[in-house]
Amino acid sequence: MAKSLESEHPIKAYGYAAHDTSGKFSPVTFSRRVTGEKDVRFKVLYCGICHSDIHFGKNEWGVTTYPVIPGHEIVGIVTEVGSKVEKFKVGDTVGVGCLVDSCRSCESCISDCEQFCAKQVQTYGVQNYDGTQAYGGYSDHMISDEHFVLRWPEKLPLDSGAPLLCAGITTYSPLRYFGLDKPGTKVGVVGLGGLGHVAVKMAKAFGAEVTVFSTTAAKKEEAIEGLKADHFIISKDEEQMKAAMGTLDGIIDTVSGNHPILGLLGTLKPNGKLVILGAPEKPHEVAAFSLIFGRKTVAGSAIGGLKETQEMLDFAAEHGITADVEVIPIDYVNTAIERLLKSDVRYRFVIDVANSLKAE
């Protein structure tokens, strides 16, 4: 007989879960495993809300097992460590991002690219190796193998730093991998949302000349005055797009809605790269000649591995990079999601878990 959510593990926990495709979150009592010899247990202080949380809550990707407790932008304080933990001690400030386990032996894991491991365990919404469900940071505490726990830089704020564990590494990694991290590089950023505004900050910190593409002129002041982008282009304006032809070394496309990319490819220099981060419902259409003439590349990128994620956090602390956030109590999460779907946030919601999640 299958054990209940509250009894499958010995350690009682509290959180907010979605129980059906309505995606509505409500308080839940569940359980977590005992602390193993390589485990780090920590009290959750803050957890960012990512659009992936909405997809999982509503089962929009068709893979959700209910109840689902999301959250993969998690910052907290260590409360217990296993007997063989080497990197952390009680009282340390730590973070956990999108992964909590992997096989550790495949080529991807050995090369510090755990994000490509075929047996990776994401922070929530999938099964742990023991067959139980993984639950995320919309909860009072977390537990993870120390390999997947990140040291939190002293100078990095906890609340506005939390979204970097997803939005930060998702934008930092392609800038680094595709060589768009050199001073003077001309980088385009498509979309000025949760990912896009962090991409602008990361690219500027690398010394790039940044152009923001948006469908609306209303974002111009935010881009130029707020985020210090160098240029702003309304992507629906044919004259502005024509003037930008052949000017960019690379583009980071953060938009998840359906949108054309042919015009964006035209703004690339020869050997330029268009890197897709968003996942639109419909496939992108690419004309062969738009790639052939100019030897251009359309690529994709997701998060980075643990080594690169730690590197990103240290880089962010050094350069004063955080997400622009609105901090909310956990009982506001359903309203926050409604607002997020309307793009009514600048630019990320972060849940103050420690001060708002109380045991029922």
N, C-alpha and C positions, 0 to 999 in steps of 0.2 A: 504494500500500500504506500503510495507516494506521501511524503511528508508535506506538511503545510508550509506556507511561506514563513511563518513565525518559528517553525520548529526544525527546518532543514539544517540549520547550524546552531551552535550553542549560544552565540553572542547576540543579544537582542539589539535591534536597530530601529530607527524611525526615519521616515522619509515621506516624499510625495510621489505617487504613482498614477499612471494612466491605466485604466482597466479595460478599455474598449476603444473602438475607432473614433469615438467622439473626441479623443485626445484631451479630455478634461482631467486635471490632476487633483488628487485629494490625499489627505493624510493616510499613512499606512504603517503598520508595524510589521517588520520582517526580521531577518537574522543574517549574521555574517559569521564566517568561519573563525576558529580560534587562531591565534597568532602562531604561524609556523616559524621555523628557525631562521628563515630568510625574509620574513614578512615585516612590514612597517604598518602600524595602525596609527591613524591620526584623526583628530577632531576636525571636521569640516568647518571652515570659517566662511569662505565665499565660494560660490559656484556660478559661472557665467551661463547664460542661456544661448545656445547655438541653434541655428535653423534645423540642424539634424535632430534636435530634441523634438521638434514639431513633427518632422517626418516619421520618426519612430512612434511618437504618441498616437498619431492618426493611422499608423500602418500604411503610409503612402508608398513605401518601398516594398510592401508585401512580405516582410520578413520578421515582423514584430511578434514576440511572444509576451502575452500579458500575464501579470502586471509588469509594466516597464517603468523603471526608475532611471531617468536620464541624468545627464550632467557629466561633461568631460573637460571642464575648465575649472579645476578644483584646487583650492589652496587651503592649507590647514596646519595644525600644530601636532607634532608627534606625541602620542600618549603611551606607546608601547613598541618595543622592537624585539625581534626574535634573537635567539642566542648566537646566531652566526651573522647577524647584520653588521656590516663594517662601515657603512657610509653615514649612518644617521644615529642620533640618540634622542631620548625623550626631551621635548622642549624645542627641537628644531622646527623651523618653518619650511614646509615642503609643498610641492605641487604634483598633481597627477593629471596627465592629458588624456589623449584618445586611446591609449593602449595600457593594459595591465599584465599582459603576458605574451609570450611567443615561444617557438620551439627551441630557440637559442643555438641551433646546430646547422640550419640551412645556410646557403650562401648569402642570403639577404641578412640574416641575423649576424653572421660572422663579420659582415662588412658594415655593421652599424646601420643597417636599413631595415629595422624590425617592422616598419610600416608595410613592407612588401612580403613578409612572411605569410605563407599560405595557411599556417596554423595560428596566426595571431589571435589574441583574445582582446577584443575591444572593451572599453571601460564599462559599457552597458549594452543590453540588447542581444547578447550572444551567450553561449554556454562557456563556463570555465572548464578547465581540463577534468575536473571532478564530476562534470555533468550537471552541476547546479547553475543557476542563472547568474550572470554578472549584473550588478546594480551600481548605478553611478552616484554622482555627487549631490543630487537633490535629497540628501540624507545627513544624519547627524554625525556619522563617522565613516571612514573608508579604510580598506586594508588592501595592500598590494605587495608583491615581491619588490625588494629594494631596487632591483635593476630598473624598474619602471617608475620609480619615485625620483623626483627632481629636486635638487637643492635650490631653495629660493634665495635670490640675491638680496642682500641687506638693503640696498637702495631702491628696490623695486616695490612699489605699493602693492598691497595684497588685493584690494578690490579692483582697481583699474588694471592691474597686471594679470588677473585671472584669465581674461579672454585671450591672452597671448598664447596660452597652452593649446589653443586651436587656431584662432585667427592669426596669431603671431607666427607660428611655425609654418602655417600654410602659405604665408606670403614670403617669409624669410627664405625658406628652402628653395623655391624656384629662382629667386633673385640670385642666390649663391650658385646653384647648380648650373644655370644657364648663362653665367658670366655677366649678369646685369648688376653686379655689385662693385663696379669700378668707378672711381670719381670721373665725372664728365660723361658717363654713359647716359644716353637719352632713352628714358623709360616711359611708356604709357601705362596708365592704370584705367581700366574700364569698370565703371561703377563706383559709387562712393558710399558704400554701406559698411557693414561690420568688417568684412574683409578688406574692402577697397581703402578705407581710411587708414587702416594699419599698413597696407601696402605702400601708400604714399609716405607715411612716416619712416618705414624701413628703407625705402629707396632714397629718400632725402638724407637719411643718416649715412648711407653708403656714399653720398656725394653725387648722386645722379641728378640730372635735369629731368623733372617730372612733368608729364602732360596728363591731365585728367580728362577722360571722355565720359560724357553724361548725356542723357536724352533731354535734360531740362536745364534751362538757364538758371533756375533757382539755386542750383548747387555751386554756382561759380564763386560766390563770396565765401562759402565754406571751404572750397578747394584752395583758393588763392590766399585769402586773408587768414582763415583758420588753420589750414594744414600746410600752408607755405608751398603749395605746388607752383611750378613756374608758368604753366600754360593751362588753358581750359578750352576744350572743344565740345561743342554740341554735335553729337554724332549724327544727328538727323539733318544737319546743315551742310548741304553739298559743297558750298563755297569754302567753309572752314575745313572740311575733310580734304578737299582738293588742295588747299594751301599746305596741308600737312603731309602730302604725299612724299614718301621716301625719306622721312626725317628721323625715324625712331630705330634704335637698336633692338628693342624688345618691348613687348606688351604683356602685362599681367591682366587677364580678363577674369574678373570676379563675379560676373553677372550670372545668376541662376535662371533668369527668365529667358524665354526665346528671343533671340536677337541675331541679326545678320553679322557675319564676320568678314565678308569680302572687302568692305571698305576699310576695315582695320588692317587687313593684310596689305592694302595699298599704302598705308602710312609707314610701313617698315622699309628700312634700307635693305640692300642686298645682304643675304645671310641673316636677316632679322628673324626673330622668334616670337610667335604668338603663343603664350602659355595659358591654357584653359584651367581655371580653378572651379568655376561654377559648373553645375550640371543641369542644363535646360531639359525640359520635357522632350522636345523634339531635337533630333540630331542636327548638327551644324552642316550647312552646305558649303563645300569648298570647290571652286573651279580649279582644275589642274594647272592651267596656265598662270593662275595667281601665285602658285608655288614655284613652278618651273622657271619662270622669268624672274630671277632674283635669288634662286636657291633658298627659298624661305621655308621655315619650319612651323608647323602647328603641333604643339606638344601639350601634355597634361601634367598635372602635379597635384599631390595631396599633402599630407603632413610629412614631417621628417622623422628620422630615427631618434632614439633617446640621446645619443651623443650630440646630434645637431640641435635638438630641442634645448638641451642645457646651454649650448653655445649661444643660441638665440636669446635665452633669458639673460645671460650675462651681457650680451650685446645691447639688449634693451635697457638694462640697468645702467650701463655705461653711457648710453646716449639719451637717457630720459624718455624712452618710448613706452607709452601705455596706451590702452584703448580709451576712447571717450565713452564713459559709462553712465548709466542711471542705476543706482543701487536701490533694490526693492526688498520687502519682506517676502518670505516664501508663500504666504497666503495670497499674494498679488500675482502669482505666476500665471494663472489663466488669463487675467486681464493683460498682463505683459505680452503673452503670446498673441492675443487679439491685436494688440498695438503693433507688434513686430510684423504681423502679416500685412499691416497697412503701412509699413515703413515709418511708423510713428515713434521712432527712437533715434537718438544721436549718441552713440551708434550701437551700443550693446547694453542689454540688461544684465546685471549681476545680482544674484540673490545673496543677501546677508543671512546666511544659514544659521550661524551661531547665535545671533540675537533674535531670530524669529521662528525657528523650528523648535517646538516644544512637544514633548511626549504627551500623547493623549491620555 
